[in-house]
Amino acid sequence: MTLPGHVFTAPDGVRGFDSAESVTPQAIAAFRRRGYRFCVRYVRRDKPHASALSAKEAHLLLLAGIGLMLVQYVESDTTWIPSGTKGTKNGSVAASEAEKLGVSSGVTVWCDLEGVKPGTPAQRVIDYCNHWHAAVGGAGYVPGVYVGYHAGLSPTQLYRALRFSHYWAAYNLNSDQYPAVRGIQMKQSRPRRSNAVPDVGIDFQDDRVSADALGGRPTVLALAGWPELP
């Protein structure tokens, strides 16, 4: 069953969050009160995760007027070795999970590119990303890439060698490489712990849609409630 939302382009400056934890109804209400209008939630890569997005949680988010995008769990946020074969496999799983959840085609699904083992040949990273892109794009979704710490590619390679045109900048993106790539359209801030935001009650990170001056493109979402925005 398709989720109750429509695919919209997120306006510049809209505030959202991402979290690896399940978002409870109480947290959803708190995020809404605090002005958050979209979230990015995780889907599995290999084995099922207890905290991965469920169809029930997705419905609650959308019905509350909080937009939804997906990101896939990375193999490791400290050290892993990409390959084209892994890219096809993981991208296919990400697309399959989106379909199972009922996410509309045209929604952004993000590839988490971080923690690449130092010394990994850049071509392996490029192959992984481009194969992942092909699998997700071939299923009707819009592939995006989250550029995190130790992404394994130079700013030029990120922009010139990858098929992606949608970029999400991590809070810990190397400051000496910023902007690491042209076309960044969403920027993440540092983690916020649950004890710092008690009415939310989960660990999360702030995100803001913000196309850069070097060719940022809009991000697309499946959601309900955007007409309420000014």
N, C-alpha and C positions, 0 to 999 in steps of 0.2 A: 504494500500500500504506500502511495506517495505521501510524504509529509505535507502538512497543511501550510504551505507557504508558496511564495513566488520568487523568482530570481530577479534581484534588483542590483543596481550599481550603488555601492556605498558612497555617500557624499564625503567630500574631503573634510577631515577633522573629526569624524565620528569616532567615539570612544568605545572600545571593546575590551575583552580579556581572553586569555587562554589558560587552560588548566588541564593537568593530567588526572585530576580528581573528579569523581562524579559530582555534578551540581545538583544539590537537593532543591526541592520546591522552596524552602525557606531562603536558600542562597539566591535562587533565581529572582525572588521578590526583592531581596536586598540589592542585588546588582541593578535591577530595574530602577529602584528608588534612587540609587546613586548615579544614575545617568548613563549606565552602560547599555549599548544598543546592539551589540553582536558579541559572539564568542567563537573561539576555535577549540574544538574538542577532538580527542584522540580516537583513532581506530587501530585495530591490531595490525601487526606486521607478520608475526609467526603464531605463537601460542595465544589463546584468548587472554585478555586482561580483565580482571574484575572491575577495574575503574574505566574501561573503555566506554565510549558513548553507547547508550542503549536507545532503542526506538522510543521508549517511554520518556526518557530525559529529553530527547530531541523534540518530541511533541510539546512538552511543558515549556521548553525554551521558546519555541516558535509561537505558541499560543500566548505567551507573556509579552511578545513583541521584541524578543531578542533574536537577532539574526544568527545564522549558523554556517560555519565552514568547518572543514575537517583537516586534520594533520595526522600523519602516520607515525607511530612510535619508531624511533631510530634504533638500529641494532645495538649501539652503545654510544653514550654521549662523551666517552673518553677515548676509546680506540677501537676501530673496526676497519676492515678492508673492503671497499666497494668493488663491484664488477658489473658488466653488462647483464650477466645472467641473474644476479641478485636484483638488478633494477627491474627487469621484466617480471620476475617473481613477486617482488614487493609491490610494484605498481599494480599488478593484476589483483593482488589481495586488497589493496587500498580501494580500487574501483569496485571490487566485489562487495566489500563491507559497506561502501556508500550505497550501492544498489539495494543491499539487504535492509538498510535503514530506511529506504524510501526517499533518499536525497535526490532532488530533481537534477536532470542533466543541465549543464551550464554553470554549476556551482564550483567554486574553487576548492580543490583538494591539494594540500601542501605536502611536499617532500621535505623531510627534516634532514638537512645536510649539515652535520656537525660531528665532531669527535673522530674525524678520519685519522687513521694511524699515520703519524709523521713518516715521511719518506715514501708514502704510497705514490706510484706514478700518476701524474695528473690525468692521463688518458683513461685509467681505470675509473676515476671519479667521473669524468666526462661521460664515459660509456654507461655507468650506473644511472646518472641523471637523465640522459637522453632516452635510455630504454624505459625508465620509470615514466618519463613524460609520455612516451608513445603508448604505454599500457593504459595510463589514466586518461589521456586525451582520446584514445581510441574507444573508450567506453562512454564518451560524451561529456566528461567533466573537464574543467579548466585547470590544467596543472600549474601549480605555483611552487616556488622553492624557498624554504626558510634557510637563510644564510647565517649559520652560527659560528661558534668558535672552532677553529681547526676544520674549516670546510674543505681544505685540501686543494683549493684552486686560487689563482690570483684574481684580482678584480677584472683584468682583461679576459681571462678564461671564463669567468662567471658570465660575462656579458656576451662574448664573441663565440664561445665554443658550445654553449648550451642552447637547447631549443626553447627554454623558458623565456617568457616575457613578463612574468608576474613574480615579484620579489618581496620577501618579508625579512626585514633586518632584525636580527636578534639583539637583545640588550647587551650581550658580551661580544659583539662583533669588534674585531680588532680596531682600536681607535686610530691607528696609523694607516688603516686601509679604508677608512670611512670617507665617502660612501664606497662600499666594496664593489658596487655594481650600479650601473645606470638603471633607472626604472624602478627604484624602491617605492612601493606603494603602501606599505604598512610597517610601522616601527614599534618595537617592543621595548618596554621599560623593565627595570629590575624586579625580581620576584617580590611578592608581598605575602607574608606569612599569615596564617589564619588567626594567630593571636594578635596581629596588628589591625585586623579588620574583623572584629568579633561577630558582627551581625551577618557577615558572609560565611565565615566558618570553614573556609578551604584555602589552601595555598593557590595563588594565581599570579599572573603577570598582566599588566596593563598593555594594551595595544591601541594604536591610533592610526586610522587611515590618513595618509599624508603623502601624496604624490610629490616626488622630488622635482627639482628644476631641470633634471637631465632626462626627461622622457618617461615619467611615471605614468602608468596606466591604471584605470580603475579596477577595483576588486569586485567580484560578483558574489552574491550571497543567496541562499535560500532562506526566506524569512516571512514572518507576518508582523504587521505593525509599523512598518516604515512610514506609511502615510501620516502617522502621528508626529513625525519629526518636523521641525519648522523648516 
